[in-house]
Amino acid sequence: MTLYYTLVFMLLVAEMALFMLLIVPLPFTVRRKMFAFISENPLIAKLQYGLKITFIFILILFIDSVNRVYRVQVELAAATESAGNAGSAIMGHERLEVQARKFYSERNMYLCGFTLFLSLILNRTYVMILEVLRLEEKIKIYEGTDKNTKQQEKLAVAGEPGEIARLKKELARKDEDLKTLKEQSAGLTREYHALSDKYAETQQQDSTPKKDK
């Protein structure tokens, strides 16, 4: 195996290890930190850019290996047709050489093909996991189970979202305000009646005729 195909094989092994790491069940916090590090780290971004260029070269190798497999197939068919014109020993040697070239060409084609195919799977899996993490974070915020909404979680009844608990708190506060207003209204009513009674007594005293001396 040549040097560049050896590097392709090492990249394929690295992709398999990375894929296993992605599908391993991890806690939500650990997974969120890991993907945040991958998404925000500038070194990872440069590495991804370099891998894109590498995959372009692997694509060229894949096309070349497919071309070699096709040419070997043509040579093998031509050698089989010319079997009657050559000796059996020479024919057997040529056929063995062509079959060996066919094996190496197919191996290189499968190696490059699986490397490219697994890169597409990794990219799609990475995007899907990021989307799932975003949705899980939104759900946790809505249900009041995130760290930023612990106060809402304390106010919520078991199994109720934090938004419902917040609305219940506002409703209780409005009930207290309404109760206070009712008490103030009752006090004002009592004061009004007391003043009305005093005013009526004053009017009665003024309307009573005074005796002449």
Secondary structure, DSSP 4 states (H G I P E B T S, - for coil): --HHHHHHHHHHHHHHHHHHHHHS---HHHHHHHHHHHHH-HHHHHHHHHHHHHHHHHHHHHHHHHHHHHHHHHHHHHHHHGGGGS-HHHHHHHHHHHHHHHHHHHHHHHHHHHHHHHHHHHHHHHHHHHHHHHHHHHHHHHHT-SGGGHHHHHHSPTT--HHHHHHHHHHHHHHHHHHHHHHHHHHHHHHHHHHHHHHHHHHHHHHSPPPP-
